[in-house]
Amino acid sequence: MSDLELGDAAPDFTLRDQFGQDVQLSSYRGQKAVAIFFYPFAFSNVCTGELTGIRDRLDEFLTFDTEVLAISCDPTYAVRSFADADGLNFPLLSDFWPHGAVATAYDAFDEERGCPRRSSYLVDKEGRLRWSVHNAMPEGRDLDEHLRELRALV
C-alpha cells in the first residue's frame, strides 16, 4: 500500500490504450481534470455494466472538461476487443506489465486476485488527487456520485 492522500500529486503513469497508443496522465496537466476508473476484468458482467454506463454518460463527464481513463490489468488486445464489442469510446488502458504497477501506485491492486479493485479517482487540472473511492467486488460504482464530485471540483 502506498500513502496516497487527497491533495497529493497523482502518481504519473504512461500506459497503452486499446489502440496501442501511449497515454500519459501528466499530459492532461493544466488542460483537463481526469477521472480514473480501475476495473478488474474486461468482459465480466459488472465491469461491462459499469463501462457501458460511463459510455452512455460520457457527455456529462466531458461537460466538466474531464478526460475519462479506465484501467485494468488485461492485455492491450483484450481491452481492444472489449472496447470494440461494447462501443467504449474513451481510453481503456492496459496495466498488464509490469503487472498492476499503476494499480499498486494508486492503492487499487488486489494482490490475492491479481487485478485492480473497483477504485475511482478524480485528478484536478493541476495533477492533484481530489477524490477517491474503493468499491467492494463485485459491487458497481455510483456514477451520480462521481459526477457530483466533478461538479464540486470545477
Secondary structure, 3 states (H helix, E strand, C coil): CCCCCCCCECCCCEEECCCCCEEEHHHHCCCCEEEEEECCCCCCHHHHHHHHHHHHCHHHHHHCCEEEEEEECCCHHHHHHHHHHHCCCCCEEECCCCCCHHHHHCCCEECCCCEECEEEEEECCCCEEEEEEEECCCCCCCHHHHHHHHHHHC
